[in-house]
Amino acid sequence: MKVTEIEVHLITLEYVDWIAYQLNHFYGPITRTVYVVHTDNGLVGLGESGSMETQEVIDGYIGTNPFDWVGDEISLGLGTAMYDLMGQYAGVPVYKLFGQKYRSWVPVGSWTVSTHPHLMAETVEQYAAQGYTWLKYHLSPFENVMDQTEAMQAVAPEGFKVHYDFTMHGTDDHMPELLAKLEQYPIAGCFEDPLPGEDIEGYIELRKRSRLPVVLHHFPMGATYEVLMKPADAYMLGHSRIGDAIRRAGLFAADNSPFMLQNVGGTITRTMTTHMMAAFPTATFHFFADTETWKADVVKERLEPINGFLRVTEKPGLGLTLDRDELERLENLKLPAQEKWIIKSQFKNGTKMYNIADPKNSIFMVRPDRSRLIPMSYDSPISTEYWDNDGTPAYQEMFARIEREGIILERG
């Protein structure tokens, strides 16, 4: 069996209607690259990635046997397609190419962005109704995390949990105190990256203080020696290549440490991640793919949760069927770009604050400290509005002023 052709398709995806407002403001329309790989014996393998591999990388797979890519260390997207082909050829589901099956049902979470408390509450209601029991989001100091949590708690069914991602800190909050306040809410589930990744000693101490699991995502030593120091209760691998994930899974298993894979993508990626987590001994932590945020996909099957779990398929390969019509539609889909907009915030003492948000620099929404403008807190008495370009002189004047000054503070 040899790879004879690799189709490369750049697609644009629409967000699900009810969550499109906030996701578009953070990121604008999302693009993905889909790989359709053909072999000389007529098999078709599927893979996808967030960015397109170079032609040199793609050409490296042409003429090879998919089995040459066991433990692929080059491309997660193309490696996924190789595993799909291997499984189809051998007549076994992909998870069997990794080892014994440790679980038939794999825990999965849902995802959103930090936004207004009433929209956070709507998100909990929507995802709970879809069968999710976890919701992850990156905290933003432009919203008060306690207000958000109270709004979510008010509508959450019993057992629904929030996965708080602090994006490696960046505010003037005292983390032990902030985590202690959040722990009081039944909906609070775990804390990801509450400190800079290199602060392993800080993690060890914080883990002792926290009643809820501390999750480490960004590793100073590449998820190797620091794991043996036990700085966290669970670990997260983000977009790791297949070979790297296999090695780390062995280390986590040896240390008896729960972990998960965070590989963002459509049903192709979600399915591949489910297969991997079904076979890794301690992959018991809920994973994220964000598939639930997109309206359409390029395969005919859907992998939907039941009580927070996905069933790993027993079909050969990934067990997916390409939807050519939808692939072509999404490849030709053109969506308007999200313009920059004004973050209009107000503190309870009446002070107003204005900043510019740029979807091309979405990190600003969760780590504004990197712009070196003003210290902020996740627990400030603050509320925020999204001020889109309404064509008024007031908007144009404020936008130009922020561009000149970087940030505006006005007394109430």
C-alpha positions as CSV (number, residue, x, y, z in Angstrom):
1,M,0.0,0.0,0.0
2,K,1.4,3.4,-1.1
3,V,0.1,6.9,-0.7
4,T,-0.5,8.2,-4.3
5,E,-2.3,11.5,-3.7
6,I,-3.1,14.0,-1.0
7,E,-5.9,16.4,-1.5
8,V,-5.5,19.6,0.5
9,H,-8.7,21.6,1.2
10,L,-8.8,24.9,3.0
11,I,-12.3,25.3,4.5
12,T,-14.1,28.1,6.3
13,L,-16.5,27.2,9.2
14,E,-19.5,28.9,10.6
15,Y,-20.2,29.0,14.3
16,V,-23.4,27.6,15.7
17,D,-25.9,30.4,15.7
18,W,-26.4,30.8,19.5
19,I,-22.7,31.2,20.2
20,A,-21.6,33.0,17.1
21,Y,-21.8,36.5,18.6
22,Q,-19.1,36.0,21.2
23,L,-16.9,33.7,19.2
24,N,-16.8,36.0,16.2
25,H,-15.8,38.9,18.4
26,F,-12.9,36.9,19.8
27,Y,-11.7,35.2,16.7
28,G,-13.6,36.0,13.6
29,P,-14.4,33.2,11.1
30,I,-12.3,30.0,11.5
31,T,-10.5,28.2,8.8
32,R,-9.3,24.6,8.8
33,T,-7.2,22.4,6.5
34,V,-8.7,19.0,5.5
35,Y,-6.5,16.3,4.0
36,V,-8.0,13.5,1.9
37,V,-5.3,10.9,1.3
38,H,-5.5,8.3,-1.5
39,T,-3.6,5.0,-1.8
40,D,-2.9,2.7,-4.7
41,N,-5.3,0.1,-3.4
42,G,-8.3,2.5,-3.3
43,L,-8.4,3.4,0.3
44,V,-9.1,7.0,1.5
45,G,-7.8,8.4,4.8
46,L,-8.9,11.6,6.4
47,G,-7.0,14.2,8.5
48,E,-7.3,17.8,9.4
49,S,-5.3,20.6,11.1
50,G,-5.6,24.3,12.1
51,S,-2.9,25.4,9.7
52,M,-1.8,24.1,6.3
53,E,1.4,22.0,6.2
54,T,4.1,23.1,3.8
55,Q,4.2,21.4,0.4
56,E,7.5,19.9,1.4
57,V,5.9,18.2,4.4
58,I,3.0,17.0,2.3
59,D,5.2,15.6,-0.4
60,G,7.1,13.7,2.3
61,Y,4.1,11.4,2.6
62,I,3.6,10.7,-1.1
63,G,4.9,7.3,-2.2
64,T,5.2,6.0,1.4
65,N,3.4,3.2,3.1
66,P,1.0,4.6,5.8
67,F,2.6,2.1,8.2
68,D,5.8,4.0,7.8
69,W,4.1,6.6,10.0
70,V,3.4,4.6,13.1
71,G,4.1,7.2,15.9
72,D,4.1,10.0,13.4
73,E,6.3,12.9,14.7
74,I,5.8,15.2,11.7
75,S,2.2,16.2,11.3
76,L,-0.9,15.6,13.6
77,G,-3.3,16.2,10.7
78,L,-1.5,14.0,8.1
79,G,-0.6,11.5,10.8
80,T,-4.3,11.2,11.6
81,A,-5.0,10.3,7.9
82,M,-2.2,7.7,8.0
83,Y,-3.7,6.0,11.1
84,D,-7.1,6.1,9.4
85,L,-5.6,4.2,6.4
86,M,-3.7,1.8,8.6
87,G,-6.9,0.9,10.5
88,Q,-8.9,0.4,7.3
89,Y,-6.2,-1.8,5.8
90,A,-5.9,-4.0,8.9
91,G,-9.7,-4.0,9.4
92,V,-9.4,-2.7,13.0
93,P,-10.4,0.6,14.7
94,V,-7.6,3.1,15.2
95,Y,-7.4,2.6,18.9
96,K,-6.1,-0.9,18.4
97,L,-3.0,0.5,16.7
98,F,-2.1,2.1,20.0
99,G,-2.6,-0.8,22.3
100,Q,-5.2,-2.4,24.6
101,K,-8.5,-0.6,25.0
102,Y,-8.8,0.9,28.5
103,R,-12.2,2.4,28.1
104,S,-15.1,2.3,25.6
105,W,-16.5,5.7,26.7
106,V,-14.1,8.7,26.7
107,P,-14.9,11.9,28.7
108,V,-15.3,15.0,26.7
109,G,-15.9,18.7,27.6
110,S,-17.4,21.7,25.8
111,W,-15.8,25.1,25.3
112,T,-16.6,28.8,25.0
113,V,-15.0,32.2,25.5
114,S,-15.3,34.5,28.5
115,T,-18.2,36.8,27.9
116,H,-21.2,38.5,29.7
117,P,-22.6,36.5,32.6
118,H,-26.0,36.0,31.0
119,L,-24.4,34.6,27.9
120,M,-22.2,32.3,30.1
121,A,-25.4,31.0,31.7
122,E,-27.0,30.4,28.2
123,T,-23.8,28.4,27.3
124,V,-24.2,26.1,30.3
125,E,-27.9,25.5,29.4
126,Q,-27.1,24.8,25.8
127,Y,-24.3,22.4,26.4
128,A,-26.0,20.6,29.3
129,A,-28.9,19.9,27.0
130,Q,-26.5,18.5,24.4
131,G,-25.1,16.0,26.8
132,Y,-22.0,17.7,28.2
133,T,-21.1,17.8,31.8
134,W,-18.0,20.1,31.6
135,L,-17.5,23.6,30.2
136,K,-14.1,25.2,29.7
137,Y,-13.3,28.8,29.1
138,H,-10.3,31.1,29.4
139,L,-10.9,33.8,32.1
140,S,-10.8,37.4,31.0
141,P,-10.2,40.4,33.3
142,F,-12.7,42.3,31.2
143,E,-15.4,40.2,33.0
144,N,-15.9,39.4,36.7
145,V,-15.4,35.7,37.2
146,M,-17.6,35.7,40.3
147,D,-20.5,37.3,38.4
148,Q,-20.0,34.7,35.6
149,T,-19.9,31.8,38.0
150,E,-23.0,32.9,39.9
151,A,-24.9,33.2,36.6
152,M,-23.8,29.7,35.5
153,Q,-24.5,28.2,38.9
154,A,-28.0,29.5,38.8
155,V,-28.9,27.4,35.7
156,A,-26.5,24.5,35.9
157,P,-27.9,21.0,36.4
158,E,-26.5,19.1,39.3
159,G,-23.1,17.6,38.5
160,F,-22.2,20.1,35.7
161,K,-18.7,21.6,36.2
162,V,-16.7,24.5,34.9
163,H,-13.1,24.1,33.9
164,Y,-11.4,27.5,34.6
165,D,-8.4,28.3,32.4
166,F,-6.2,31.1,33.7
167,T,-3.9,31.2,30.7
168,M,-0.8,31.2,33.0
169,H,-2.0,34.0,35.2
170,G,-1.2,37.6,34.1
171,T,-3.4,39.6,36.6
172,D,-2.7,41.1,40.0
173,D,-4.9,38.5,41.7
174,H,-3.5,36.5,44.6
175,M,-4.2,33.0,43.2
176,P,-4.7,31.0,46.4
177,E,-7.3,33.5,47.6
178,L,-9.1,33.6,44.2
179,L,-9.2,29.8,43.9
180,A,-10.5,29.6,47.4
181,K,-13.4,31.9,46.5
182,L,-14.2,29.9,43.4
183,E,-14.1,26.6,45.3
184,Q,-17.2,27.6,47.2
185,Y,-19.4,27.2,44.2
186,P,-20.6,23.6,43.4
187,I,-20.2,24.3,39.7
188,A,-16.4,24.9,40.1
189,G,-14.6,21.9,38.7
190,C,-10.9,22.5,38.2
191,F,-8.2,25.1,37.6
192,E,-5.9,25.1,34.5
193,D,-2.7,27.0,34.3
194,P,-3.3,29.3,37.3
195,L,0.5,30.1,37.4
196,P,3.2,30.6,34.8
197,G,4.3,27.2,33.5
198,E,7.8,27.5,34.7
199,D,6.8,28.0,38.4
200,I,6.8,24.3,39.3
201,E,7.4,25.0,43.0
202,G,4.4,27.4,43.0
203,Y,2.3,24.7,41.4
204,I,3.3,22.2,44.1
205,E,2.4,24.6,46.8
206,L,-0.9,25.7,45.1
207,R,-1.9,22.1,44.7
208,K,-1.6,21.5,48.4
209,R,-3.9,24.5,49.1
210,S,-6.6,23.8,46.5
211,R,-9.5,21.5,47.2
212,L,-10.2,21.2,43.5
213,P,-7.9,19.6,40.8
214,V,-5.0,21.8,39.5
215,V,-4.3,21.2,35.8
216,L,-1.0,21.9,34.1
217,H,-0.9,22.5,30.3
218,H,2.2,24.5,29.6
219,F,5.3,22.5,30.7
220,P,8.7,24.1,31.1
221,M,10.5,20.8,30.4
222,G,8.1,19.4,27.8
223,A,6.0,17.2,30.1
224,T,9.0,15.1,31.2
225,Y,10.9,15.6,34.4
226,E,8.6,18.1,36.0
227,V,5.8,15.6,36.0
228,L,7.7,13.4,38.4
229,M,7.7,16.4,40.8
230,K,3.9,16.1,40.9
231,P,3.0,19.8,40.4
232,A,-0.6,19.1,39.3
233,D,-3.5,16.7,39.7
234,A,-4.0,16.3,35.9
235,Y,-2.1,17.2,32.8
236,M,-3.1,18.5,29.3
237,L,-1.3,17.9,26.0
238,G,-2.2,20.5,23.4
239,H,-2.0,19.5,19.7
240,S,0.9,17.1,20.4
241,R,2.1,15.1,17.5
242,I,1.1,11.4,17.7
243,G,4.5,10.1,18.6
244,D,5.0,12.7,21.3
245,A,1.5,11.9,22.7
246,I,2.4,8.2,22.9
247,R,5.6,8.8,24.8
248,R,3.9,11.3,27.2
249,A,1.0,8.8,27.7
250,G,3.6,6.2,28.9
251,L,5.1,8.7,31.3
252,F,1.7,9.7,32.7
253,A,0.8,6.0,33.1
254,A,4.0,5.2,34.9
255,D,3.3,8.1,37.3
256,N,-0.4,7.2,37.5
257,S,-1.3,10.7,36.5
258,P,-4.6,11.5,34.8
259,F,-4.3,13.5,31.5
260,M,-6.1,14.5,28.4
261,L,-5.4,15.6,24.8
262,Q,-6.6,19.0,23.7
263,N,-6.7,18.8,19.9
264,V,-9.0,21.4,18.4
265,G,-10.9,20.4,15.2
266,G,-13.9,19.0,13.6
267,T,-15.3,15.4,13.8
268,I,-12.1,14.0,12.2
269,T,-10.0,15.4,15.0
270,R,-12.5,14.6,17.8
271,T,-12.8,11.0,16.6
272,M,-9.0,10.5,16.4
273,T,-8.6,12.0,19.9
274,T,-11.3,9.6,21.2
275,H,-9.4,6.6,19.7
276,M,-6.2,7.7,21.4
277,M,-7.7,8.4,24.8
278,A,-9.5,5.0,24.7
279,A,-6.1,3.3,24.5
280,F,-3.9,5.4,26.8
281,P,-4.1,3.9,30.4
282,T,-4.5,7.2,32.4
283,A,-6.3,9.3,29.8
284,T,-9.2,9.7,32.1
285,F,-9.5,13.5,32.1
286,H,-12.2,15.2,29.9
287,F,-10.7,16.3,26.6
288,F,-11.6,19.2,24.3
289,A,-11.9,19.5,20.5
290,D,-14.3,22.5,20.3
291,T,-16.2,20.6,17.6
292,E,-19.5,21.6,19.2
293,T,-19.0,25.3,18.3
294,W,-19.2,24.7,14.5
295,K,-22.3,24.4,12.5
296,A,-21.2,22.0,9.8
297,D,-18.5,19.4,9.0
298,V,-16.9,17.5,6.2
299,V,-18.0,14.0,7.3
300,K,-21.4,12.4,7.5
301,E,-21.1,11.0,11.0
302,R,-21.4,13.0,14.2
303,L,-19.8,12.1,17.5
304,E,-22.1,13.4,20.3
305,P,-21.8,13.0,24.0
306,I,-24.0,11.1,26.4
307,N,-23.7,12.3,30.0
308,G,-20.2,13.7,29.2
309,F,-18.8,10.7,27.3
310,L,-18.2,9.7,23.7
311,R,-18.3,6.1,22.6
312,V,-15.3,5.0,20.7
313,T,-16.3,3.3,17.4
314,E,-15.4,-0.2,16.5
315,K,-15.4,0.5,12.7
316,P,-12.1,0.1,10.8
317,G,-9.9,3.1,10.8
318,L,-11.6,6.3,12.1
319,G,-15.0,5.0,11.0
320,L,-15.8,8.2,9.1
321,T,-17.3,8.9,5.7
322,L,-16.3,12.0,3.7
323,D,-19.1,14.3,2.7
324,R,-17.9,15.6,-0.7
325,D,-20.7,18.1,-1.2
326,E,-20.2,19.7,2.2
327,L,-16.4,19.7,1.7
328,E,-16.9,21.6,-1.5
329,R,-19.4,24.0,0.1
330,L,-17.2,24.9,3.0
331,E,-14.2,25.3,0.7
332,N,-16.1,27.9,-1.3
333,L,-17.7,29.5,1.7
334,K,-16.8,33.2,2.2
335,L,-17.6,34.9,5.4
336,P,-17.1,38.6,6.3
337,A,-14.1,39.3,8.5
338,Q,-14.8,40.5,12.0
339,E,-13.6,44.1,12.3
340,K,-11.8,45.5,15.3
341,W,-14.2,46.6,18.0
342,I,-14.2,48.6,21.2
343,I,-14.3,46.9,24.6
344,K,-16.5,49.2,26.6
345,S,-16.1,48.4,30.4
346,Q,-17.5,50.0,33.5
347,F,-16.6,49.6,37.1
348,K,-19.2,49.8,39.9
349,N,-17.8,53.1,41.1
350,G,-18.7,54.6,37.7
351,T,-15.3,54.6,36.1
352,K,-15.3,53.7,32.4
353,M,-12.6,52.0,30.5
354,Y,-12.2,51.6,26.7
355,N,-9.9,49.3,24.8
356,I,-9.7,48.0,21.2
357,A,-10.2,44.3,20.5
358,D,-8.6,42.7,17.4
359,P,-9.7,39.2,16.4
360,K,-6.3,38.8,14.8
361,N,-4.8,39.3,18.3
362,S,-7.4,37.4,20.4
363,I,-4.9,36.8,23.2
364,F,-5.5,40.4,24.3
365,M,-8.9,39.4,25.6
366,V,-7.4,36.9,28.1
367,R,-3.9,38.3,28.7
368,P,-4.1,42.1,28.2
369,D,-1.1,42.4,30.5
370,R,1.1,41.5,27.6
371,S,0.2,44.9,26.1
372,R,1.6,46.6,29.2
373,L,-1.3,49.0,29.6
374,I,-2.8,48.6,33.1
375,P,-2.9,46.0,35.9
376,M,-6.2,44.1,35.9
377,S,-8.0,41.5,38.0
378,Y,-10.4,38.6,37.3
379,D,-12.4,39.7,40.4
380,S,-12.7,43.4,39.6
381,P,-16.2,44.9,40.0
382,I,-16.4,45.3,36.2
383,S,-18.9,44.7,33.5
384,T,-18.3,44.9,29.7
385,E,-20.1,45.7,26.5
386,Y,-19.1,45.0,22.9
387,W,-19.2,48.2,21.0
388,D,-19.2,47.5,17.3
389,N,-18.6,50.1,14.6
390,D,-22.0,51.8,14.4
391,G,-20.9,54.5,12.1
392,T,-21.4,57.2,14.6
393,P,-19.0,60.1,15.2
394,A,-18.8,59.0,18.9
395,Y,-17.5,55.6,17.9
396,Q,-15.0,57.0,15.3
397,E,-13.7,59.5,17.8
398,M,-13.3,57.0,20.6
399,F,-11.6,54.4,18.3
400,A,-9.1,57.0,17.1
401,R,-8.4,58.2,20.7
402,I,-7.7,54.6,21.9
403,E,-5.3,54.1,18.9
404,R,-3.5,57.2,20.1
405,E,-3.5,56.5,23.9
406,G,-3.6,52.7,24.0
407,I,-6.3,52.6,26.7
408,I,-8.9,55.2,28.0
409,L,-10.0,55.6,31.6
410,E,-12.8,58.1,32.4
411,R,-14.3,59.1,35.7
412,G,-18.0,58.3,36.1
